[in-house]
């Protein structure tokens, strides 16, 4: 029996690999929030503000790649950025 060919040396993409990894981004500080049934970004934002986290709906949208038309789902995990970090 012949051993299988070495795919790493015969693969054209292996020889021409380019590192397209983006530069490291400064990690943001903040909190993770699991959306409960019926919650909106406005309610979530208000709850964090009551606890001293001065975050805006627009900051939450931006941190999570959401648009104005995005619909939250119960169980969805959101990142709540801590402003000023």
Beta strands, then each sheet from edge to edge (+ up, - down):
strand 1: 30-34
strand 2: 77-81
sheet 1: 1+ 2-
end
